[in-house]
Amino acid sequence: MAKIVDSFTISEGSGKETNHYVFSIKGSGIRYKSGDAMGLYPKNNAQLVKDTVRKLKAKLSDKVSTGDMEESTLENALLHRFVIHRAGKKFLTMVHERLGKGKPKRELEAILSDTEELEKYLFVRDYIDIMNEYKVRISPQEFIDTLSPITPRLYSISSSPKAHKGEIHLTVAIVKYNNLDRDRYGLATGDLAKGITINETEVPIYIQPTRDFVIPKNGSKDIIMVGPGTGIAPFRAFLEERKATGATGKNWLFFGEVHEESTFFYKNELFEYMKEGVLTKLTTAFSRDQKDKIYVQDRILSNGKEIWKWLQGGAYFFICGDKQYMAKDVHKALIKIAEDYGKMKKEDAENYINQTLMKKEHRYLRDVY
């Protein structure tokens, strides 16, 4: 159980909330290294639990079995054990089965038989929404039996144990939106944003160690870090580590976000590192600060010649953040750099990045999600 000892917003005025959290692990015996992730077991929002129970026409104190022969109150089971901020297929199937013949049943049948439609439907609804739309009677135990267990959430640690003894720091983007006239939050981020009291709240955590996403043991090696948005987290840890160990290798950070004014995370720290010579180069991409959107992959391409020089000199290339778009685009940019400045055919460039750099030399390392 780690106590949250500090929390502050690092995206003031941006319209989207990104926060920095500090967890105390003093006396716990927990050890971690830069590059590791922290697993966090979240709990559901207490008001959402009450509203869900009310919708079921049940009581918070109703007894339910949670599947492991354990009896619990409905409140406790919904607070700590099961996902309720987003609805699941099993519940929707039960609702469909209980509906009498007619239009609502046909509607649900169409949704359930189309995988894409089903995914879209469930993505924006919780159980209250479905019970608002379809009036059926479901007992507390039947409800519990359709739910999925809460799984831990992993966050890249944004601190080095050498710089923050007895602490773990996280950089967290809060998921919040309004849908069907109700405010929604992500499960873990909602809990962190709304359900904590500094120096009081304790949360169950564990360390998810990384085997590969680590700073080179040889401190004279140069590193290039690409971490837009909250992808900056492990690189904040890397820079703290490089400073603490007196590493002599050069450090180049690519950071991107929406606006320089409101979402330049850890700006003062980074400028301080520049002044001290810890951070050799800082290249930023603020996508909405000019007419044409500029992303980190664009900055990588425009710095291709120098990146190639660093790579040929033995530099390590790290990337952290969005797997679906950003990481793919950065990967393509690296291949293009190998083609343009390594004078390689496309096939050879792909082989160099995918095989030599990534698998053989282990100098291209990714923490993407």
Residue frames as qw, qx, qy, qz and C-alpha x, y, z in Angstrom:
[[0.000, 0.890, 0.456, 0.000, 0.00, 0.00, 0.00],
 [0.461, 0.097, 0.022, 0.882, 1.65, 3.24, -1.15],
 [0.044, -0.774, -0.412, 0.479, 0.59, 6.61, 0.23],
 [0.405, 0.674, 0.278, 0.552, 0.06, 9.44, -2.28],
 [0.463, -0.539, -0.240, 0.661, 2.15, 12.29, -0.84],
 [0.012, 0.512, -0.127, -0.850, 1.87, 14.84, -3.64],
 [0.430, 0.499, 0.700, 0.274, -0.20, 15.58, -6.73],
 [0.070, 0.656, 0.018, -0.751, -0.29, 18.56, -9.07],
 [0.674, 0.655, 0.339, -0.034, -1.48, 19.43, -12.57],
 [0.433, -0.380, 0.416, 0.703, 1.15, 19.93, -15.28],
 [0.226, 0.348, 0.658, 0.629, -1.27, 21.00, -18.02],
 [0.016, 0.596, 0.436, -0.674, -2.84, 24.17, -16.59],
 [0.287, 0.618, -0.038, -0.731, -5.12, 25.93, -19.04],
 [0.010, 0.230, -0.824, -0.517, -5.01, 23.21, -21.69],
 [0.717, 0.045, -0.122, -0.685, -8.55, 21.90, -21.27],
 [0.901, -0.028, -0.426, -0.069, -7.20, 18.41, -20.66],
 [0.545, -0.751, 0.312, -0.205, -5.88, 17.27, -17.33],
 [0.806, 0.247, -0.459, 0.280, -2.43, 15.72, -16.99],
 [0.537, -0.797, 0.151, -0.232, -1.15, 15.27, -13.45],
 [0.432, 0.450, -0.702, 0.345, 2.06, 14.42, -11.64],
 [0.803, -0.525, -0.082, -0.272, 1.70, 12.03, -8.67],
 [0.198, 0.538, -0.739, 0.355, 4.21, 11.11, -5.98],
 [0.884, -0.320, -0.272, -0.204, 3.83, 7.80, -4.10],
 [0.233, -0.697, 0.623, -0.268, 5.78, 7.06, -0.93],
 [0.912, 0.036, -0.406, -0.051, 7.38, 3.59, -0.76],
 [0.021, -0.632, 0.613, -0.474, 9.48, 4.38, 2.36],
 [0.413, -0.302, 0.755, -0.410, 10.08, 1.28, 4.46],
 [0.864, 0.213, 0.085, -0.448, 8.22, -0.98, 2.00],
 [0.619, -0.269, 0.692, 0.256, 11.29, -2.80, 0.69],
 [0.689, 0.649, 0.323, 0.006, 10.06, -2.08, -2.86],
 [0.368, -0.472, 0.433, 0.674, 12.91, -1.55, -5.32],
 [0.650, 0.682, 0.335, -0.009, 12.70, -0.27, -8.89],
 [0.481, -0.232, 0.348, 0.770, 14.94, 1.04, -11.65],
 [0.278, 0.545, -0.131, -0.780, 14.52, 3.74, -14.29],
 [0.326, 0.193, -0.751, -0.541, 12.46, 2.29, -17.15],
 [0.031, -0.228, -0.955, 0.189, 10.25, 0.11, -14.92],
 [0.363, -0.428, -0.377, -0.737, 6.47, 0.50, -14.72],
 [0.188, -0.051, 0.712, -0.675, 4.23, 0.70, -11.67],
 [0.303, -0.362, -0.812, -0.344, 1.09, -1.41, -11.47],
 [0.223, -0.078, 0.373, -0.897, -1.82, 0.25, -9.73],
 [0.086, -0.397, -0.912, -0.051, -5.03, -1.45, -8.55],
 [0.180, -0.209, -0.032, -0.961, -7.81, 1.11, -8.99],
 [0.123, 0.391, 0.840, -0.355, -11.23, 1.19, -7.37],
 [0.066, 0.598, 0.609, 0.517, -14.52, 2.37, -8.83],
 [0.087, -0.328, 0.103, -0.935, -16.01, 5.76, -8.07],
 [0.044, 0.199, 0.829, -0.521, -18.17, 5.53, -4.91],
 [0.435, 0.368, 0.165, -0.805, -20.98, 7.61, -6.44],
 [0.510, 0.270, -0.634, -0.515, -21.04, 5.42, -9.55],
 [0.192, -0.031, -0.966, 0.171, -21.34, 2.36, -7.28],
 [0.223, 0.316, 0.605, -0.697, -24.30, 3.92, -5.42],
 [0.489, 0.395, -0.146, -0.764, -26.03, 4.94, -8.66],
 [0.413, 0.193, -0.833, -0.314, -25.54, 1.47, -10.18],
 [0.063, -0.150, -0.921, 0.355, -26.95, -0.24, -7.06],
 [0.343, 0.370, 0.349, -0.790, -29.92, 2.15, -7.06],
 [0.494, 0.339, -0.458, -0.657, -30.57, 1.34, -10.73],
 [0.335, 0.053, -0.938, -0.071, -30.58, -2.39, -9.89],
 [0.631, -0.499, -0.109, -0.584, -33.20, -1.58, -7.22],
 [0.810, -0.126, -0.506, 0.266, -30.88, -3.29, -4.75],
 [0.461, -0.885, 0.059, -0.027, -29.15, -2.37, -1.46],
 [0.246, 0.761, -0.569, 0.193, -25.46, -1.64, -0.89],
 [0.415, -0.442, 0.723, -0.330, -25.53, -4.20, 1.94],
 [0.934, 0.178, -0.021, -0.310, -26.97, -7.04, -0.21],
 [0.561, -0.462, 0.667, 0.165, -24.78, -10.13, 0.00],
 [0.774, 0.556, -0.203, -0.223, -23.24, -11.54, -3.20],
 [0.844, -0.240, 0.369, 0.306, -20.74, -14.26, -4.01],
 [0.183, 0.848, -0.315, -0.385, -17.77, -12.97, -6.03],
 [0.802, 0.481, -0.328, -0.139, -16.86, -16.25, -7.71],
 [0.431, 0.406, -0.739, 0.321, -14.17, -17.45, -5.34],
 [0.575, -0.403, -0.706, 0.095, -16.54, -18.80, -2.70],
 [0.235, -0.119, -0.386, 0.884, -16.19, -15.48, -0.91],
 [0.040, -0.794, -0.599, -0.098, -19.24, -13.59, 0.25],
 [0.277, -0.046, -0.056, 0.958, -19.15, -9.83, 0.05],
 [0.247, 0.678, 0.417, -0.552, -21.53, -6.90, 0.20],
 [0.565, 0.680, 0.392, 0.253, -22.67, -5.64, -3.18],
 [0.005, -0.994, 0.101, 0.040, -21.04, -2.27, -2.38],
 [0.496, -0.629, 0.540, 0.257, -17.63, -3.81, -1.65],
 [0.704, 0.181, 0.616, 0.304, -17.75, -6.06, -4.72],
 [0.439, 0.812, 0.306, 0.231, -18.60, -3.13, -7.01],
 [0.161, -0.964, 0.191, 0.092, -16.13, -0.79, -5.38],
 [0.329, -0.687, 0.627, 0.167, -13.06, -3.04, -5.46],
 [0.620, -0.097, 0.769, 0.124, -13.59, -6.13, -7.56],
 [0.529, 0.444, 0.680, 0.247, -15.44, -5.51, -10.84],
 [0.149, -0.014, 0.321, 0.935, -15.43, -3.12, -13.79],
 [0.171, 0.670, 0.693, -0.204, -18.59, -0.99, -13.87],
 [0.035, 0.653, -0.065, -0.754, -17.51, 2.21, -15.67],
 [0.368, 0.359, -0.581, -0.631, -17.95, 0.41, -19.01],
 [0.844, 0.039, 0.294, -0.448, -20.57, -2.23, -19.86],
 [0.195, -0.338, 0.889, 0.240, -19.81, -5.75, -21.08],
 [0.446, 0.086, -0.673, -0.583, -21.30, -8.15, -23.64],
 [0.231, -0.160, -0.943, 0.176, -22.37, -10.75, -21.07],
 [0.124, 0.389, 0.532, -0.741, -24.70, -8.29, -19.36],
 [0.381, 0.329, -0.248, -0.827, -26.11, -7.02, -22.65],
 [0.365, 0.019, -0.877, -0.313, -26.83, -10.62, -23.71],
 [0.095, -0.307, -0.852, 0.414, -28.72, -11.20, -20.45],
 [0.251, 0.407, 0.206, -0.854, -30.76, -8.02, -20.99],
 [0.391, 0.229, -0.584, -0.673, -31.57, -9.17, -24.54],
 [0.269, -0.111, -0.956, -0.042, -32.72, -12.58, -23.30],
 [0.030, -0.397, -0.728, 0.557, -35.06, -11.01, -20.74],
 [0.258, 0.266, -0.084, -0.925, -36.75, -8.57, -23.10],
 [0.609, 0.416, 0.625, -0.256, -40.19, -9.44, -24.40],
 [0.505, 0.353, 0.575, 0.538, -40.75, -9.59, -28.15],
 [0.119, 0.944, 0.270, -0.145, -40.77, -6.23, -29.86],
 [0.433, 0.857, -0.121, 0.252, -38.62, -3.39, -31.19],
 [0.306, -0.820, 0.469, -0.117, -36.15, -3.11, -28.24],
 [0.825, -0.203, 0.521, 0.082, -35.32, -6.84, -28.48],
 [0.767, 0.555, 0.222, 0.231, -34.78, -6.60, -32.25],
 [0.122, 0.947, -0.241, 0.174, -32.56, -3.52, -31.75],
 [0.503, -0.655, 0.563, -0.044, -30.33, -5.36, -29.27],
 [0.890, 0.123, 0.427, 0.105, -30.25, -8.45, -31.47],
 [0.595, 0.771, 0.008, 0.225, -28.88, -6.35, -34.35],
 [0.100, -0.880, 0.425, -0.184, -26.20, -4.83, -32.08],
 [0.706, -0.426, 0.563, -0.054, -25.17, -8.20, -30.57],
 [0.878, 0.270, 0.372, 0.137, -24.84, -9.85, -33.96],
 [0.533, 0.769, -0.059, 0.348, -22.49, -7.18, -35.36],
 [0.752, -0.259, -0.229, 0.561, -19.05, -7.19, -33.66],
 [0.321, 0.263, 0.020, 0.910, -18.17, -3.66, -34.75],
 [0.349, -0.615, -0.257, -0.659, -21.52, -2.19, -33.70],
 [0.770, -0.523, -0.359, 0.068, -21.33, -4.03, -30.38],
 [0.636, -0.089, -0.191, 0.742, -17.88, -2.63, -29.65],
 [0.066, 0.399, 0.110, 0.908, -19.03, 0.91, -30.51],
 [0.544, -0.612, -0.356, -0.450, -22.16, 0.54, -28.37],
 [0.788, -0.483, -0.306, 0.229, -20.35, -0.77, -25.28],
 [0.565, 0.190, -0.143, 0.790, -17.41, 1.62, -25.59],
 [0.034, -0.374, 0.049, -0.926, -19.52, 4.64, -24.61],
 [0.653, -0.479, -0.221, -0.544, -21.94, 3.04, -22.13],
 [0.034, -0.258, 0.852, -0.454, -21.91, 1.79, -18.59],
 [0.104, -0.290, -0.951, 0.035, -24.50, -0.45, -16.90],
 [0.144, 0.517, 0.451, -0.714, -26.66, 2.48, -15.82],
 [0.273, 0.366, -0.384, -0.803, -27.00, 3.61, -19.47],
 [0.267, -0.023, -0.898, -0.349, -28.17, 0.15, -20.54],
 [0.081, -0.418, -0.841, 0.333, -30.64, -0.14, -17.65],
 [0.191, 0.478, 0.150, -0.844, -31.96, 3.31, -18.60],
 [0.332, 0.284, -0.561, -0.703, -32.53, 2.14, -22.17],
 [0.597, -0.071, -0.741, -0.301, -33.93, -1.33, -21.46],
 [0.520, -0.422, 0.384, -0.635, -36.16, -2.03, -18.50],
 [0.789, -0.022, -0.609, -0.079, -35.48, -5.54, -17.18],
 [0.661, -0.672, 0.209, -0.259, -35.25, -7.02, -13.70],
 [0.714, 0.349, -0.540, 0.277, -31.82, -8.38, -12.75],
 [0.741, -0.657, -0.128, 0.054, -30.84, -9.57, -9.26],
 [0.183, -0.886, 0.423, 0.052, -27.58, -8.39, -7.61],
 [0.666, -0.302, 0.657, 0.185, -26.01, -11.87, -7.94],
 [0.712, 0.525, 0.429, 0.185, -27.01, -12.19, -11.61],
 [0.219, 0.969, -0.102, 0.040, -25.50, -8.76, -12.21],
 [0.408, -0.718, 0.552, 0.110, -22.20, -9.68, -10.47],
 [0.776, -0.003, 0.609, 0.164, -21.99, -12.90, -12.51],
 [0.636, 0.703, 0.255, 0.190, -21.85, -10.91, -15.77],
 [0.034, -0.980, 0.189, 0.052, -19.03, -8.56, -14.71],
 [0.771, 0.395, -0.309, 0.392, -15.29, -8.61, -15.53],
 [0.663, -0.577, -0.198, 0.434, -12.72, -8.28, -12.74],
 [0.042, 0.982, -0.176, -0.056, -10.77, -5.05, -12.31],
 [0.878, 0.131, -0.043, 0.458, -7.24, -5.52, -13.66],
 [0.431, -0.651, 0.007, 0.625, -4.25, -3.40, -12.61],
 [0.454, 0.886, 0.050, 0.082, -3.20, -0.43, -14.74],
 [0.770, -0.158, 0.077, 0.614, 0.46, 0.00, -15.67],
 [0.139, 0.990, 0.003, 0.010, 2.20, 3.38, -15.79],
 [0.697, 0.379, -0.236, 0.562, 5.78, 4.14, -16.82],
 [0.542, -0.685, -0.240, 0.424, 7.61, 5.47, -13.77],
 [0.355, 0.835, 0.037, 0.418, 8.77, 9.08, -14.20],
 [0.332, -0.869, 0.336, -0.150, 11.42, 9.15, -11.49],
 [0.645, 0.357, -0.627, 0.250, 14.82, 7.65, -10.82],
 [0.762, -0.571, -0.295, 0.080, 15.29, 6.00, -7.40],
 [0.637, -0.003, -0.159, 0.755, 18.70, 7.71, -7.31],
 [0.045, 0.366, 0.046, 0.928, 17.01, 11.14, -7.43],
 [0.562, -0.405, 0.004, -0.722, 13.92, 10.40, -5.28],
 [0.194, 0.145, -0.924, 0.295, 14.73, 8.02, -2.47],
 [0.115, 0.271, 0.834, -0.467, 11.66, 6.20, -1.17],
 [0.435, 0.527, 0.204, -0.701, 9.37, 7.65, -3.86],
 [0.399, 0.259, 0.753, 0.454, 7.76, 6.69, -7.16],
 [0.219, 0.479, 0.022, -0.850, 6.57, 9.45, -9.50],
 [0.429, 0.401, 0.772, 0.244, 3.95, 9.02, -12.24],
 [0.143, 0.266, -0.210, -0.930, 2.82, 11.25, -15.11],
 [0.242, 0.360, 0.900, -0.040, -0.86, 10.54, -15.80],
 [0.217, -0.084, -0.359, -0.904, -3.27, 11.88, -18.43],
 [0.355, 0.213, 0.704, -0.578, -6.77, 11.88, -16.92],
 [0.057, -0.242, -0.803, -0.541, -9.44, 10.28, -19.11],
 [0.175, 0.472, 0.608, -0.614, -12.68, 12.27, -18.81],
 [0.089, -0.116, -0.572, -0.807, -15.55, 13.00, -21.17],
 [0.473, 0.208, 0.450, -0.728, -19.30, 13.58, -21.21],
 [0.213, -0.007, -0.836, -0.506, -21.62, 11.13, -22.90],
 [0.377, -0.498, -0.735, -0.264, -25.41, 10.67, -22.79],
 [0.286, -0.781, -0.044, -0.553, -25.59, 13.72, -20.47],
 [0.798, -0.599, 0.014, 0.064, -23.32, 12.18, -17.85],
 [0.073, 0.832, -0.547, 0.048, -19.67, 12.92, -16.96],
 [0.993, -0.009, -0.097, 0.064, -17.40, 9.90, -17.37],
 [0.172, -0.806, 0.567, 0.004, -13.91, 9.10, -16.10],
 [0.642, 0.312, -0.699, 0.028, -11.42, 6.36, -16.84],
 [0.821, -0.447, -0.355, -0.012, -11.31, 3.79, -14.04],
 [0.716, -0.226, -0.226, 0.621, -7.78, 4.36, -12.69],
 [0.264, 0.265, 0.028, 0.927, -7.42, 7.98, -13.80],
 [0.406, -0.640, -0.307, -0.576, -10.85, 8.87, -12.40],
 [0.771, -0.516, -0.324, 0.185, -9.86, 7.36, -9.08],
 [0.596, -0.083, -0.105, 0.792, -6.59, 9.35, -9.07],
 [0.079, 0.406, 0.185, 0.892, -8.23, 12.59, -10.19],
 [0.452, -0.534, -0.183, -0.691, -11.21, 12.54, -7.86],
 [0.837, -0.425, -0.307, -0.158, -10.79, 9.94, -5.14],
 [0.731, 0.016, -0.394, 0.556, -7.58, 10.87, -3.33],
 [0.327, -0.941, 0.010, -0.092, -6.55, 12.93, -0.32],
 [0.487, 0.623, -0.476, 0.385, -2.86, 13.88, -0.19],
 [0.048, 0.422, -0.739, 0.523, -0.93, 12.22, 2.68],
 [0.635, -0.090, 0.519, -0.565, -3.96, 10.04, 3.47],
 [0.885, 0.312, -0.028, -0.343, -4.96, 7.92, 0.49],
 [0.348, -0.437, 0.810, 0.180, -3.09, 4.64, 0.10],
 [0.800, 0.390, -0.158, -0.426, -3.31, 2.52, -3.04],
 [0.855, -0.184, 0.468, 0.130, -2.21, -1.06, -3.72],
 [0.429, 0.798, -0.361, -0.221, 0.79, -1.04, -6.08],
 [0.867, -0.196, 0.367, 0.272, 3.51, -3.31, -7.44],
 [0.003, 0.701, -0.481, -0.526, 6.51, -2.95, -9.74],
 [0.883, 0.411, 0.226, 0.006, 6.48, -4.34, -13.28],
 [0.414, -0.610, 0.435, 0.517, 10.20, -4.58, -14.07],
 [0.672, 0.701, -0.136, -0.197, 11.49, -4.06, -17.59],
 [0.864, -0.170, 0.305, 0.362, 14.23, -6.23, -18.99],
 [0.624, 0.340, 0.336, 0.618, 15.11, -4.21, -22.08],
 [0.094, 0.873, 0.214, 0.427, 13.91, -0.62, -21.70],
 [0.635, -0.680, -0.063, 0.362, 16.95, 0.44, -19.68],
 [0.118, 0.942, -0.297, -0.101, 19.69, 3.05, -19.98],
 [0.808, 0.379, -0.395, 0.219, 22.92, 1.58, -21.38],
 [0.786, -0.526, -0.125, 0.301, 25.26, 0.45, -18.57],
 [0.584, 0.032, 0.103, 0.805, 28.07, 2.31, -20.30],
 [0.048, -0.820, -0.342, 0.455, 27.44, 5.95, -19.32],
 [0.166, -0.459, 0.374, 0.789, 29.49, 7.24, -22.24],
 [0.225, 0.344, 0.806, 0.426, 26.88, 6.03, -24.77],
 [0.210, 0.036, -0.074, -0.974, 24.64, 8.68, -26.35],
 [0.177, 0.410, 0.886, -0.123, 20.86, 8.30, -26.12],
 [0.228, -0.126, -0.327, -0.908, 18.00, 9.68, -28.23],
 [0.108, 0.322, 0.843, -0.417, 14.59, 9.69, -26.48],
 [0.240, -0.227, -0.461, -0.824, 11.24, 10.17, -28.20],
 [0.147, -0.372, -0.842, 0.363, 8.45, 10.74, -25.69],
 [0.192, -0.349, -0.233, -0.887, 5.46, 12.87, -26.71],
 [0.649, -0.512, -0.233, -0.512, 2.70, 13.52, -24.16],
 [0.725, -0.581, 0.304, -0.211, 2.92, 11.27, -21.10],
 [0.933, 0.252, -0.111, 0.231, 5.50, 9.25, -23.07],
 [0.195, 0.768, -0.397, 0.463, 8.00, 11.66, -21.50],
 [0.760, -0.598, 0.096, -0.235, 7.65, 9.79, -18.17],
 [0.935, -0.179, 0.048, 0.302, 10.53, 7.28, -18.41],
 [0.584, 0.517, -0.039, 0.625, 12.79, 9.90, -19.99],
 [0.296, -0.834, 0.164, -0.437, 12.37, 12.20, -17.02],
 [0.874, -0.444, 0.196, 0.021, 13.65, 9.20, -15.02],
 [0.852, 0.277, 0.052, 0.440, 16.48, 8.60, -17.53],
 [0.252, 0.765, -0.125, 0.580, 17.67, 12.21, -17.30],
 [0.559, -0.744, 0.221, -0.291, 17.59, 12.12, -13.49],
 [0.955, -0.178, 0.171, 0.165, 19.58, 8.87, -13.62],
 [0.701, 0.491, -0.009, 0.517, 22.16, 10.19, -16.11],
 [0.046, -0.833, 0.205, -0.512, 22.68, 13.25, -13.92],
 [0.737, -0.605, 0.228, -0.196, 22.94, 11.22, -10.69],
 [0.937, -0.083, 0.215, 0.263, 25.46, 8.77, -12.18],
 [0.158, -0.767, 0.348, 0.515, 27.51, 11.48, -13.90],
 [0.752, 0.322, 0.520, 0.246, 27.05, 9.78, -17.30],
 [0.195, -0.513, 0.308, 0.777, 29.13, 11.48, -19.99],
 [0.288, 0.317, 0.772, 0.469, 27.05, 10.36, -23.01],
 [0.167, -0.008, -0.135, -0.977, 24.97, 12.96, -24.83],
 [0.198, 0.440, 0.828, -0.285, 21.19, 13.06, -24.31],
 [0.156, -0.010, -0.385, -0.909, 18.69, 14.20, -26.97],
 [0.240, 0.386, 0.797, -0.397, 14.98, 14.44, -26.16],
 [0.169, -0.221, -0.536, -0.797, 12.12, 14.78, -28.65],
 [0.090, 0.379, 0.748, -0.537, 8.93, 15.95, -26.92],
 [0.139, -0.241, -0.501, -0.820, 5.58, 16.77, -28.49],
 [0.074, 0.472, 0.752, -0.454, 2.17, 17.91, -27.27],
 [0.240, 0.774, 0.566, 0.156, -0.68, 20.22, -28.28],
 [0.086, 0.941, 0.033, 0.325, 0.41, 23.71, -27.08],
 [0.536, 0.285, -0.446, 0.658, 3.73, 24.96, -25.77],
 [0.227, -0.519, 0.188, -0.802, 1.96, 27.38, -23.41],
 [0.710, -0.356, 0.212, -0.569, -0.12, 24.79, -21.53],
 [0.988, -0.070, 0.083, -0.106, 1.26, 21.31, -22.24],
 [0.500, 0.617, -0.541, 0.278, 5.05, 21.61, -22.18],
 [0.854, -0.499, -0.141, -0.045, 5.43, 19.05, -19.38],
 [0.780, -0.444, 0.044, 0.438, 8.43, 19.54, -17.04],
 [0.456, 0.823, 0.037, 0.337, 9.56, 22.56, -19.08],
 [0.214, -0.906, 0.313, -0.186, 11.53, 24.19, -16.25],
 [0.807, -0.369, 0.446, 0.113, 13.25, 20.93, -15.33],
 [0.814, 0.385, 0.291, 0.323, 14.23, 20.32, -18.94],
 [0.269, 0.905, -0.086, 0.317, 15.56, 23.87, -19.37],
 [0.500, -0.770, 0.390, -0.072, 17.59, 23.42, -16.18],
 [0.873, -0.081, 0.426, 0.224, 19.07, 20.19, -17.60],
 [0.616, 0.700, 0.118, 0.342, 19.97, 22.10, -20.78],
 [0.083, -0.939, 0.240, -0.233, 21.73, 24.76, -18.68],
 [0.660, -0.573, 0.487, -0.008, 23.62, 22.10, -16.72],
 [0.271, 0.546, -0.730, -0.310, 24.60, 20.26, -19.89],
 [0.495, -0.013, 0.845, -0.200, 22.75, 17.07, -18.85],
 [0.622, 0.589, 0.509, -0.084, 20.35, 17.50, -21.79],
 [0.418, -0.186, 0.451, 0.766, 22.36, 18.07, -24.95],
 [0.148, -0.080, -0.488, -0.856, 19.47, 18.71, -27.34],
 [0.294, 0.410, 0.713, -0.487, 15.75, 19.32, -26.83],
 [0.109, -0.033, -0.592, -0.798, 13.55, 19.17, -29.93],
 [0.313, 0.331, 0.664, -0.592, 9.85, 19.97, -29.51],
 [0.100, -0.221, -0.697, -0.674, 6.73, 19.61, -31.66],
 [0.242, 0.342, 0.580, -0.699, 3.59, 21.44, -30.54],
 [0.290, 0.315, 0.819, 0.381, 1.00, 20.28, -33.03],
 [0.092, 0.806, 0.573, 0.118, -1.58, 23.09, -32.72],
 [0.299, -0.702, -0.063, 0.643, 0.70, 26.11, -32.31],
 [0.023, 0.392, -0.459, -0.797, 0.83, 26.79, -36.04],
 [0.666, 0.303, -0.140, -0.667, -1.41, 26.33, -39.08],
 [0.766, 0.231, -0.580, -0.153, 0.07, 22.99, -40.13],
 [0.834, -0.512, 0.142, -0.148, 0.17, 20.28, -37.48],
 [0.399, 0.612, -0.657, 0.187, 3.70, 19.26, -36.54],
 [0.916, -0.375, 0.001, -0.144, 4.43, 16.00, -34.72],
 [0.532, -0.644, 0.517, 0.188, 7.58, 14.39, -33.28],
 [0.791, 0.174, 0.511, 0.287, 7.92, 12.17, -36.37],
 [0.431, 0.870, 0.110, 0.214, 8.16, 15.35, -38.52],
 [0.225, -0.905, 0.361, -0.026, 10.92, 16.68, -36.26],
 [0.762, -0.283, 0.546, 0.202, 12.73, 13.35, -36.48],
 [0.717, 0.516, 0.357, 0.302, 12.68, 13.48, -40.28],
 [0.233, 0.945, -0.044, 0.224, 13.90, 17.08, -40.35],
 [0.330, -0.786, 0.521, -0.052, 16.79, 16.12, -38.01],
 [0.986, 0.153, 0.026, -0.057, 17.50, 12.94, -39.99],
 [0.598, 0.624, -0.393, 0.315, 21.10, 13.71, -40.88],
 [0.111, -0.611, 0.588, -0.518, 22.15, 14.29, -37.28],
 [0.848, -0.222, 0.311, -0.366, 20.12, 11.33, -35.94],
 [0.931, 0.324, -0.158, 0.060, 21.90, 9.09, -38.46],
 [0.334, 0.652, -0.515, 0.444, 25.24, 10.46, -37.29],
 [0.484, -0.487, 0.518, -0.510, 24.35, 9.70, -33.65],
 [0.958, -0.001, 0.159, -0.238, 23.17, 6.18, -34.55],
 [0.796, 0.479, -0.299, 0.217, 26.36, 5.48, -36.50],
 [0.110, 0.618, -0.560, 0.540, 28.29, 6.68, -33.46],
 [0.360, -0.049, -0.891, 0.274, 26.63, 3.99, -31.30],
 [0.330, -0.145, 0.290, -0.887, 23.68, 5.97, -29.86],
 [0.065, 0.309, 0.938, -0.144, 20.67, 4.17, -28.39],
 [0.279, -0.194, -0.318, -0.885, 17.20, 5.13, -29.67],
 [0.030, 0.280, 0.858, -0.429, 14.29, 4.99, -27.19],
 [0.297, -0.266, -0.368, -0.840, 10.61, 5.56, -27.85],
 [0.017, -0.281, -0.845, 0.455, 7.70, 5.69, -25.38],
 [0.351, 0.276, 0.156, -0.881, 3.99, 6.37, -25.90],
 [0.730, 0.359, 0.209, -0.543, 1.19, 5.70, -28.34],
 [0.515, -0.130, 0.804, 0.265, 1.63, 2.39, -30.15],
 [0.562, 0.572, 0.595, -0.051, -1.12, 2.80, -32.74],
 [0.433, 0.885, 0.131, 0.105, -0.04, 5.98, -34.53],
 [0.102, -0.934, 0.339, 0.035, 3.00, 7.77, -33.13],
 [0.608, -0.441, 0.635, 0.181, 5.31, 4.75, -32.68],
 [0.743, 0.388, 0.507, 0.202, 4.47, 3.50, -36.19],
 [0.363, 0.923, 0.051, 0.115, 5.18, 6.91, -37.73],
 [0.282, -0.832, 0.472, 0.081, 8.47, 7.28, -35.85],
 [0.750, -0.123, 0.621, 0.191, 9.45, 3.78, -36.99],
 [0.646, 0.652, 0.339, 0.207, 8.73, 4.72, -40.63],
 [0.076, 0.981, -0.175, 0.031, 10.76, 7.93, -40.16],
 [0.541, -0.597, 0.567, 0.172, 13.75, 5.91, -38.92],
 [0.756, 0.220, 0.559, 0.262, 13.61, 3.66, -41.99],
 [0.423, 0.879, 0.161, 0.153, 13.45, 6.76, -44.21],
 [0.215, -0.904, 0.362, 0.075, 16.52, 8.21, -42.43],
 [0.680, -0.282, 0.629, 0.248, 18.43, 4.95, -43.04],
 [0.663, 0.557, 0.438, 0.242, 17.43, 5.16, -46.73],
 [0.239, 0.960, 0.042, 0.137, 18.34, 8.84, -47.15],
 [0.129, -0.889, 0.427, -0.099, 21.48, 9.15, -45.05],
 [0.663, -0.341, 0.660, 0.087, 22.67, 5.55, -44.97],
 [0.370, 0.488, -0.553, -0.564, 22.24, 5.44, -48.77],
 [0.294, -0.018, 0.953, -0.072, 20.30, 2.17, -48.42],
 [0.353, -0.205, -0.682, -0.607, 17.60, 0.57, -50.56],
 [0.606, -0.410, 0.038, -0.680, 14.23, 0.41, -48.76],
 [0.928, -0.143, -0.335, -0.080, 14.60, -3.30, -48.05],
 [0.638, 0.169, -0.464, 0.591, 18.10, -2.85, -46.58],
 [0.120, -0.428, 0.259, -0.858, 16.94, 0.13, -44.52],
 [0.783, -0.360, -0.109, -0.495, 14.06, -1.91, -43.08],
 [0.896, -0.029, -0.397, 0.199, 16.44, -4.75, -42.30],
 [0.379, 0.338, -0.423, 0.751, 18.88, -2.38, -40.59],
 [0.356, -0.406, 0.224, -0.811, 16.21, -0.80, -38.34],
 [0.854, -0.237, -0.093, -0.454, 14.13, -3.95, -37.66],
 [0.956, -0.024, -0.252, 0.146, 16.92, -6.48, -37.34],
 [0.594, 0.304, -0.352, 0.656, 20.34, -4.91, -36.76],
 [0.064, -0.468, 0.267, -0.840, 19.39, -1.93, -34.57],
 [0.688, -0.389, 0.044, -0.611, 16.45, -3.52, -32.75],
 [0.970, -0.179, -0.061, -0.150, 17.25, -7.23, -32.41],
 [0.837, 0.226, -0.278, 0.414, 20.96, -7.71, -32.93],
 [0.354, 0.353, -0.334, 0.799, 22.43, -4.61, -31.27],
 [0.370, -0.656, -0.628, 0.198, 19.48, -3.88, -28.92],
 [0.256, -0.139, -0.082, 0.953, 19.94, -0.14, -29.49],
 [0.331, -0.232, -0.317, -0.858, 16.35, 0.59, -30.58],
 [0.149, -0.220, -0.885, 0.381, 14.07, 0.11, -27.57],
 [0.313, -0.364, -0.348, -0.805, 10.35, 0.72, -27.24],
 [0.025, 0.279, 0.794, -0.540, 7.85, 1.10, -24.40],
 [0.285, -0.055, -0.350, -0.890, 4.61, 1.52, -26.36],
 [0.149, 0.290, 0.868, -0.374, 0.99, 0.98, -25.38]]
